[in-house]
Amino acid sequence: MNTQKNVQVVKDFFTAMGSSDRQGLLALTSEDLEWIIPGENWPLAGTHRGHAGLEDLLLRASEKMETSVMEFHEYVAQGDRVLIVGFAKGKIKATNRTWEDDWVFAITVRNGKLTNIREYIDTQALARACEMDAGSRP
């Protein structure tokens, strides 16, 4: 698959994610997908595998956080890799604290499906937004 098609597959994936199109997401990801989100002390960190891992991750994300802005600034593609540079902001529901994040997603596309997603994000900003104030209940 050429790089332009790989970029389009990635764009289609984020469009499906933004519209909560479960079937579209599953159609665009391999059954052995691996999505790695670095960090500690925030609910989405970890390695998420397969369609079940994708569905669990998206469910947790919708339960735990709201994203108010998601901007895609640049797509860089070479071979089966697509890098996306962007910005997001939102809030953690449990704490009502906001976060801002300049991010890069490194995505591998093989045979028209996403096989690996690696996020490079501001894990400290997200962990801070998850911190409860003294005297607050989780």
C-alpha positions in Angstrom: 0.0 0.0 0.0 1.4 3.4 -0.8 2.0 6.1 1.8 -1.0 8.3 0.6 -3.3 5.4 1.2 -1.8 4.7 4.6 -2.4 8.3 5.6 -6.0 8.1 4.4 -6.5 4.9 6.5 -5.2 6.8 9.6 -7.4 9.7 8.8 -10.4 7.4 8.4 -9.5 5.8 11.8 -9.6 9.1 13.6 -12.8 10.1 11.9 -14.4 6.8 13.0 -13.1 7.4 16.5 -14.5 10.9 16.6 -17.9 9.7 15.5 -17.9 6.7 17.8 -18.2 4.4 14.8 -17.4 1.1 16.4 -17.7 -1.0 13.3 -15.6 1.4 11.3 -12.9 1.3 13.9 -12.8 -2.5 14.0 -12.7 -2.6 10.2 -9.7 -0.3 10.2 -7.7 -2.2 12.8 -6.0 -5.6 12.7 -7.2 -8.2 15.2 -3.7 -8.2 16.7 -3.6 -4.4 17.1 -1.2 -3.1 19.8 -1.9 0.4 21.2 0.8 1.7 23.6 0.0 4.7 25.8 2.9 5.6 28.1 2.7 6.9 31.7 1.5 6.2 35.1 -1.2 7.5 37.4 -3.8 8.1 34.7 -6.5 5.7 33.5 -5.5 5.1 29.9 -1.8 4.3 30.3 -0.7 0.8 29.3 -0.6 -1.5 26.4 -4.0 -2.4 24.8 -4.1 -5.4 22.5 -6.6 -6.6 19.9 -10.1 -5.5 19.2 -11.1 -6.2 22.8 -8.3 -4.0 24.1 -9.4 -1.2 21.6 -13.0 -1.4 22.8 -12.0 -1.4 26.4 -9.6 1.6 25.9 -12.3 3.7 24.1 -14.9 2.8 26.8 -12.5 3.9 29.6 -11.6 7.0 27.7 -15.3 8.0 27.4 -16.0 7.3 31.0 -12.9 9.0 32.4 -12.2 12.0 30.2 -13.7 14.6 27.8 -11.7 15.8 24.9 -12.9 19.3 23.8 -10.2 20.0 21.1 -8.4 17.5 18.9 -6.2 19.1 16.2 -4.2 17.3 13.5 -1.4 19.5 12.4 0.8 17.3 10.2 1.0 13.8 8.7 4.4 12.3 7.8 4.4 9.0 6.1 7.2 6.7 5.0 6.7 3.0 4.1 4.2 1.5 6.5 4.6 4.2 9.1 2.4 7.3 9.6 3.3 10.0 12.2 0.7 12.5 13.2 1.6 15.7 15.0 -1.3 17.3 16.9 -2.8 19.0 19.9 -5.6 18.1 22.3 -7.2 19.5 25.3 -10.0 18.4 27.6 -10.7 17.5 31.2 -10.7 14.5 33.5 -14.2 13.9 34.7 -13.4 12.7 38.2 -11.3 15.8 39.1 -12.8 18.3 36.7 -9.2 19.3 36.0 -8.2 20.4 32.5 -5.2 19.2 30.5 -3.5 20.3 27.3 -1.3 18.0 25.3 1.0 18.4 22.3 1.2 14.9 20.9 2.6 12.6 18.2 1.1 9.3 17.2 3.3 6.8 15.5 1.1 4.3 13.6 1.9 1.3 11.5 -0.4 0.4 8.7 -0.2 -3.0 7.0 -2.6 -4.3 4.4 -4.9 -1.3 5.0 -5.3 -1.8 8.7 -3.7 -0.2 11.7 -1.5 -2.8 13.5 0.4 -0.6 16.0 -0.2 2.7 17.6 2.3 4.4 19.9 1.4 7.7 21.6 4.0 10.2 22.5 2.1 12.5 24.9 2.5 14.8 27.9 2.0 12.1 30.5 2.8 14.5 33.3 0.0 16.9 32.3 -2.5 14.1 32.2 -1.4 12.6 35.5 -1.6 16.0 37.1 -5.1 16.4 35.8 -6.0 13.1 37.4 -4.8 14.0 40.9 -7.4 14.5 43.5 -7.2 17.5 45.8 -6.6 16.8 49.5 -10.0 16.1 51.0 -11.6 15.1 47.7 -13.0 11.7 47.3 -12.0 9.5 44.3 
